[in-house]
Each structure stands twice: as structure tokens, then as C-alpha cells.
Amino acid sequence: RVIDPDAGPLDNYLVTLNLDTPGATFVVPGCPMSGVSVSGAGTATLTVSGGLAAVTNFFNQAGALGFVAPSPFYSGLVAARGSVTSSTPSLSLAVIRS
């Protein structure tokens, strides 16, 4: 969940997720929700952008995204990291919670 206590109606958020495991890629099985732009399916970097409510709703949607391991026989961890940025200066706090 993305949280911004100072969110304004025109604020736009960009969430970037990166898979740090070589060969792993993101999958976006469903069609994106209204108000959200998703790019990077099939790559190691996925971006989700839109208003605060739309971005939060996307990540709350069961099965909104997944990943493909580097090989069918891969048995290790798939490492991921993320960041959140806002296109407006009102951002004072942004948190991704699982």
C-alpha cells in the first residue's frame, strides 16, 4: 500500500520494482485498472504510475503481478526491491506495505 498523508488530487505516483535475480522477469496477468499505467511486463523492471488511490488499488488486487523465475529448475530466492516517487512536491511520506 502506498501512503501519503499530504496527497493532493493532482499528485501522480511512480512505483518502480526491480528484480535483482538475473533472468527473472515480471508478469502482469490481468489488464491494468483504470487510472493506472503499467509497463515492463517481461522485463526485470516494472513501473506502475497513477494517482494514489489507483496505484494502491492495483497493488491490493490479488494476482495483479507476478514473476517468472530464471529457469524451470530454479530453486533460489528471487530478490526484489522497490521505490516510490511523486511528481509533486507535496510528498512527505511514502511506504510500500505487504
Secondary structure, 3 states (H helix, E strand, C coil): CCCCCCCCCCCCEEEEEEECCCCCEEECCCCCCCCEEEECCCCCEEEEEECHHHHHHHHHCCCCCEEECCCCCCCCCCCEEEEEEECCCCCCCCCCCC
